[in-house]
Amino acid sequence: MDTQLLGNISENILGLFPIVKKKFFTYGPLDFPLHLSPNNFQVLLLLREVRLSTVSDLSKQLNVSRPNMTPLLDKLVEHGLADRQSCDSDRRVVNVAITQEGDAFCEQVFHTFSNKIQEKLVYLPEEDLLHLSETLNELKHILLKIDNAAT
């Protein structure tokens, strides 16, 4: 494997993060109702993906200590976005599930972000928009191969 090529790719990927943040997310950390922190929203997005998880598994996947998960989950539960459930087979285990309100909130946030991104993109010429769309589709297709190739 060409290490110079891999280095170039990793530098370009890392260089994209600040550009995307600066161009699309300059209006505040999470400019929508409930004023959740980015960490709260990250937990909610993971719950949306997995639907139901133990607190331990969530903390491992997010690389957050269990004690730090408690206030993050408390806020989601307080707003009705997630629900704690006791495990029938082991009372020491606490499961967390996303609620219908949590799903609806995620949809609302995605809609808000999508609109803000579209407001910025509207100024690009059609040719650039088509090229960007094709490039992003190809990038997504390639990146989705990584998990399969690494296992």
KOLLO-171424 format. One record per residue (C-alpha): x, y, z; residue in three letters. Coordinates in steps of 0.5 Angstrom, whole numbers, padded with zeros to 4 digits, always signed. Layout:
N
XYZALA ...
END
This chain:
151
+0000+0000+0000MET +0003+0007-0002ASP +0004+0010+0005THR +0005+0017+0001GLN -0002+0016-0002LEU -0005+0014+0005LEU -0002+0020+0008GLY -0005+0025+0003ASN -0012+0022+0003ILE -0012+0023+0011SER -0009+0030+0011GLU -0015+0032+0006ASN -0020+0028+0010ILE -0018+0032+0016LEU -0018+0038+0012GLY -0025+0038+0010LEU -0028+0038+0017PHE -0026+0045+0019PRO -0028+0047+0012ILE -0035+0044+0013VAL -0036+0047+0020LYS -0034+0054+0018LYS -0038+0054+0011LYS -0044+0050+0014PHE -0045+0050+0022PHE -0043+0058+0024THR -0049+0059+0026TYR -0049+0056+0033GLY -0047+0049+0036PRO -0054+0047+0035LEU -0059+0052+0033ASP -0066+0049+0035PHE -0071+0048+0040PRO -0068+0045+0047LEU -0061+0047+0047HIS -0058+0040+0047LEU -0051+0040+0048SER -0047+0037+0042PRO -0046+0031+0047ASN -0053+0030+0048ASN -0055+0030+0041PHE -0049+0025+0039GLN -0052+0020+0044VAL -0059+0021+0041LEU -0056+0020+0034LEU -0053+0014+0037LEU -0060+0012+0040LEU -0063+0013+0033ARG -0059+0008+0030GLU -0059+0003+0035VAL -0066+0004+0038ARG -0064+0000+0044LEU -0058+0000+0048SER -0055-0001+0055THR -0052+0005+0058VAL -0045+0001+0058SER -0045+0000+0051ASP -0047+0007+0049LEU -0041+0009+0054SER -0037+0005+0050LYS -0039+0007+0043GLN -0038+0014+0045LEU -0032+0013+0049ASN -0035+0017+0055VAL -0035+0014+0062SER -0041+0011+0065ARG -0041+0017+0070PRO -0041+0022+0065ASN -0047+0018+0061MET -0052+0020+0067THR -0053+0027+0066PRO -0053+0026+0058LEU -0058+0021+0059LEU -0062+0025+0064ASP -0063+0031+0060LYS -0066+0027+0054LEU -0070+0023+0059VAL -0072+0030+0062GLU -0074+0032+0055HIS -0078+0026+0053GLY -0073+0024+0048LEU -0071+0018+0051ALA -0073+0013+0056ASP -0070+0008+0061ARG -0072+0001+0062GLN -0070-0004+0067SER -0067-0011+0064CYS -0072-0016+0066ASP -0066-0021+0066SER -0061-0017+0070ASP -0064-0012+0074ARG -0057-0009+0075ARG -0057-0007+0067VAL -0061-0001+0065VAL -0063+0000+0057ASN -0064+0006+0054VAL -0069+0007+0048ALA -0070+0013+0044ILE -0078+0015+0044THR -0082+0017+0038GLN -0081+0024+0041GLU -0074+0023+0040GLY -0074+0021+0033ASP -0079+0027+0031ALA -0074+0031+0034PHE -0068+0028+0030CYS -0072+0029+0024GLU -0073+0037+0026GLN -0066+0038+0027VAL -0064+0034+0020PHE -0069+0039+0017HIS -0066+0045+0020THR -0059+0043+0018PHE -0061+0041+0011SER -0064+0048+0010ASN -0058+0052+0013LYS -0054+0048+0008ILE -0058+0049+0002GLN -0058+0056+0004GLU -0051+0056+0003LYS -0051+0052-0003LEU -0056+0056-0007VAL -0050+0061-0009TYR -0046+0055-0013LEU -0047+0055-0020PRO -0051+0049-0023GLU -0045+0045-0026GLU -0041+0046-0019ASP -0047+0043-0015LEU -0048+0037-0020LEU -0040+0036-0019HIS -0041+0036-0011LEU -0047+0032-0011SER -0043+0026-0015GLU -0037+0027-0011THR -0041+0026-0005LEU -0044+0020-0007ASN -0038+0017-0009GLU -0034+0019-0003LEU -0040+0016+0001LYS -0040+0010-0003HIS -0032+0009-0002ILE -0032+0010+0006LEU -0038+0005+0007LEU -0033+0000+0004LYS -0028+0001+0010ILE -0032-0003+0015ASP -0033-0009+0011ASN -0025-0008+0009ALA -0023-0007+0016ALA -0026-0014+0019THR 
END
